[in-house]
Amino acid sequence: MELMVNGQKVEVEPQPGEMLAHVLREQLGLTGTKIGCEEAECGACTVIVDGVPVLSCTYPAARAAGKSVLTIEGLGGLHPLQEEFIRHGAVQCGFCIPGQIMTAYALLQQNSNPSEAEIRQALKDTLCRCAGYPSIIRAVQSAARRLRGEPPLPPVVAPVITEPGKNQPPLQVVGTLQPRPDAVEKVSGTAKFTDDLKFPGMLHARVKRAMVPHAILKRLDVEKARALPGVHAVLTAANIPGEKNHGLVIFDWPIMVGIGERVRYVGDAVAIVAAETRQIATQALDLIEAEYELLEVISDPVRARQPDAPQLHPNGNLLKHIKVRKGDMEQGFAEAEVILEHTFHTAITDHAFMEPECSIARPTEDGRMEIYVGSQIPYADRNQVARALGWPDERVHVIGQLMGGGFGGKEDIAGQIHAALLAHATGRPVKLLFDRHESLLVHPKRHATQIRVKMGAKRDGRLTAVETELYGDTGAYASLGEKVLTRATTHSSGPYEVPHARADCYAMYTNNPPAGAFRGFGVTQSAFAIESMMDMLAHTLQIDPIELRRRNALRIGSVTNTGQVLRESVGLLDCIEIVARELKQRAGDQPFASRTVEGQPHLRRAWGFAVGYKNTGLGGGAPDKAGAEVELYEDGSVEVRTSSAELGQGLVTVLRMIVAEEFALPPERVRVLVMDTDRTPDGGPTTASRQTFVSGNAARYAAQSLREALAASLAEKFDVAPERIRFVEGLAQVNGHSLPLGEVAKIVRQEGRMPKAFYEYWAPKTQPLGTGGDMHFAFSFAAQAAEVEVNTLTGEVSVLEVISAIDVGKAINPLGLQGQFEGGIMMGLGNALTEHFIVENGIVFTDRLARYRMPSIMLTPKITAYAVEHPVEAGPYGAKGVGEIVSIPTTPAITNAIYNAVGVRIDRLPVDQEVIVQELSRA
Amino acid sequence: MSNWTFYHLPQTIEEALAILQNEPHSKVIAGGTDLLLELQQGRHAPVRTLVDLTQIAELQRLEVVDDILWVGAGVPLNRLIAWQPVRQYATALFEAASLIGGPQVRNVATLGGNVAHALPAADGAIALLALDAQVVLATPEGNRTMPLLSCYAGPAKTALQRTEIITAFQVPLSRKGEASAFRRVMRPQGVAIAIQNMGIWLRREEDIIADLRIAVGPAGPIPFRAHRTEEALRGKPLSEVSLANAENALLSEARFRTSPHRATAEYRIHLAGVLLRQTLQIAWERTEKEPEGSSLLVKG
């Protein structure tokens, strides 16, 4: 058939059942059109057909005959929309961006001056999980202005408020607005994600999943699948040459479950297939016969801990009992004048990153294996793949690809090992792409928890004792469960000075999908419980909720519940004051009073408040280090290399800015290479809000080392003191002469040295839980307020506005920070209102994106954000972690606001509007 | 196996009917926003031949013919809601169609598909039922017109034959003193279909509801027409007494049931009362003005 694509007549023959997205990507190589769900939910695949935006993942290719199709590649050059998306920081992971831009393009074709409401309507079903929705709206408005011949809008970034007495000398690059190094590719559709790659002879893999939650695999017959024409390999557990299990901390997760072995969740693999096409591989799955002996399903952690529960792992169902002890609980409660106790429940939630997992394994001629994957921990992937193959680590080369979001969900192995086993068996490159359904079933989630809090306080609000008991559902395998729930536990009495504290957490195995890292790392859950309790205490004592927190807030000199004395960088009180001031401006002295809406007596509004804190870095005594290498090239450019991961959060921008700062270079002269285990030094896992701190420091010190080495060479050559050599604007200044940096590189090379420097940065040492001392080298702090509107007739809740102040130490990359601020709030809002990963007796109900809802642009409140800088001495320019803290107080701020509006205390997430109606009718 | 093997794009109804008759394993597809997902997710068995109706000019007709709106069954919803007469003379349909899917989906989704898919709470169908729309069918035996509910055999089960095509809906125009409204309640979690929705058309004479039609979904296996509730209000003023009687009547005749992860029957019963009052009130107020809808706010 014939159609027009981006103005060119093309001739294609759609295959039976083929969708337009597939024809564009596979037949025409236009991979700018992304596939995020294949179920018409996410909008990433939006293209314009005969002038209107449609979802190409569910548009039969045959229907496009004779029509005119416009894709992101067809916008030609950089359209104002593309430029404004970059300038406003609306591009983060970039996976949704082609869909956003095409949808917005269609809007602007029809409406040159859309209102904000019209922009929201148009982008209603084009989801962004980085969730920089406010930036997207501004980018569209700004582009519309330019297209009308008006000046563009300036980008919005959070005002910065620095700790008194800690103002630093102004910096050249750090703290300025810089576009992402990968932004142009991401808005143009030329950015390559793993599924956009093709290799000659590449096979397509699929995985046979158990689909039963708890069983013994009795029989497995793969012969019919092997015999299917086009199938090149079918492998089972018996075909694994190396170790049979994988895992990030504990190797308890079978690569495939073998005959006679235990299936522990529906996503367990029993066989893997590689075939000429994905369709053949899928057919082969249906030909595999597996028989199971079904066993009792453990569906919650409380049941898992009962003595008569079936034992899922050799050491039982208890992954870890985590304990926090401080002071004397008896004394603490005896001193209390009021004691409250309540139990809270939080749900499993899914990262729902826009890009489903994809791995390509490619055997090389020299006997190695290349793995192309977007992974948060490339070196851990290398190790786990090598172990499965029975190889030394160095024989595996992980080549990290752009990642369409991660949020903690791309730390564990997904398809890397399976792809490698199949590539090894067939000698051909193998691509293993998860569809959204498989992604939802398989990868680790956020832990569901049950948290009981018992709190004692004086009548003036000062806390005397906090006791918490947590049950965490870590699902079938450990993943990072112990670490996540340790963080949940240590943070469970909140960012408060509590003289007597005790916390017990039971991290339990169940037959649910594994739970692991997810932005907030356990603290999201415990913050909901403790911040709800603080508001309940404020209500009981008739103390203003802000004042209650002020009285108890951690400050310099405070001792945390793990016995750590805080000596610097505790900006919590400043965050509280900023939000309190903003609240007063909007709502006077009674922001927490319930208000009606004029003419709508069934609508009630109120503000709610919450605070939070979150450690930066691994902590707990784990060695926390990152390596970086910086090299100067003869063209005067500089490259910084580390294996740390870019998942959309903006690390590459931060690294570029730091190196540019140290060399006084224009940032665009600095290239950033990440996530390559041959070419970049180990940056450690991209988790725990740690990379700006550790890899940022590594890059900074590597740059300084290189600068010093260059100065030393020049000093020798020109016979001047090294300290008289300066680096400015891409030049080295020696004795009044200016030498381009490229020349310097040549000079160093002529001396037989390499113009590069490596630095391994070790973060300040931390202490294990239970030993007292510094469990973490830094904490970030936050205060937020949310205004909600509750419909008392239907129970519907909407969030109107959020005010946020976050102590980040130093705002290195303000544009990226804004994206984190906005996206973090949206993720917290989703955690409160929309997201619920439902598993019933081990069976996943929310196995499609249509059943698992993340917040859309329609739910986006007005967001006002402040960056508070209480610098950490050891941090790069004072910076500490950002990625998680931004999201942590949002959920309890919303649920506290609901209580303030209608008097219904939400103690189970997500908010159920039906429960609100029930509670209101009971009252 | 592929979700389909052959894909036809007939240009006329006659051509489409011929394919459907000649190929026993064929099925019509309009926008396909429901059918394609069912095929992709294995909820619908693969189909040998799909007969795509989107190129048939007759199905794209949007016209005011005497005192009815002629709404081609294949008109994409975005085109429908941009058409002034539907806003003006069939406001409930405008409101319902505006709420279906997102913008990209509405660029392909059709009212014909909304009815053929036969869900008991499809927003479009509920509005059409309240507006007393007639369905125009093309069949191998010729065209015929029938009431909307005749298209339904059960939940997600159409009464239409495989070889029959919905070509249009005939929607009576709301005249002076008449107005309609559509409201629904959603849940922020889970599938984006209404927990409860309602369409109401009424004719007002001074302070009396002279006539009305109430459609409710889901309140049974197919879209539900609340005749007894209508009876409780017909000829009555819009008073607390008549509203209370109407609520009782609605609960006595409609079947609200619990669906896991969506709503309990109790919540649905509560919402039905809320929607009855709200939707009636809005329709009532609209009768006070000349029918116009251009300034209507639509919440997504």
Interface residues (C-beta under 8 A of the other chain):
Chain A: P14 Q15 P16 G17 E18 E38 E39 A40 G43 T46 V52 P53 V54 L55 T58 Y59 P60 A62 R63 A65 T103 R120 Q121 A122 K124 D125 T126 Q279 Q283 H437 L793 T794 E796 V797 L833 T834 E835 H836 I838 F845 T846 R848 A850 R851 R853 M858 L859 P910 Q913 E914 V917 Q918 S921
Chain B: M1 S2 N3 W4 T5 F6 Y7 L9 I29 G32 T33 L36 L37 L39 Q40 Q41 P46 L50 D52 T54 P76 N78 G101 G102 P103 Q104 V105 N107 V108 V185 M186 R187 P188 Q189 G190 V191 A192 H261 A263 T264 E266 Y267 H270 L271 V274 V298 G300
